[in-house]
């Protein structure tokens, strides 16, 4: 058998199975540092230190940009993990930073992704407030999960019963002639420290105080009909009320200093339709620009710039589309980090499942 025949026979032979088996890399982001094979932990450490530094100006909008599959979501998970490490924030802040993860693509079928983002952030901030604030200033029903809505209906029903009882007790107390006509009920308000009277009066005051607080109602109206509220020019008021929730959740003191920070990760923005992605960006710039808030846009920015150029090109025909898109991004984003290409060594570590020794 000559050399040519040997080559043909080798090519026709079935591949030999190795002890390691086929090497595949799943299309999913890593969620912790132990899975890091690309050296992204070094980037995550820098971003964590920057986000937690007291001199870092806020509000801040940061973009982590790169093509699909470059590891943007993995880097975001690593940053999120490091932010929650006690040694990283203790000594600088009194409490662990709040982190919020929002996948825009999962809400792409919603009429307005920005409204979904505002509701998602509100649901995170609500339970982080003090108990008395949650009682006096409840979140709108539209921002609650189905189970929490069910519990709210129960509490509202109980409050309604006590409120009616308080009105009846007040009527009997104001008109002593009704004592005898009301029978046993007429004798209840005779003593000011009666538990029934105190419970009824307390619930009545709580109900009145809750109704006096209009922030929840206005924010709920925005979540239900954002276009109508924008037409009325009330977006500034919605922003102010959402800022109240942010300050309460971050435990901001009278001097303006907060005890922690809020970091919002918005992922897969480039997978959404252009108009909806721009609507979400508008919510970020209009409603989430509050002290202590850091927004991280995880997206390939090229589709977002193209969508912005398409929208505003008719209004400014003298400027090239590429320039219009870049101007839009410059107004929205304070800082941009382009994820560098992976090195040959890092890709080899990924397929060989070797631990990371150096950088990427």
Beta strands, then each sheet from edge to edge (+ up, - down):
strand 1: 60-65
strand 2: 98-103
strand 3: 262-267
strand 4: 293-298
strand 5: 335-338
sheet 1: 2+ 3+ 4+ 1+ 5+
end
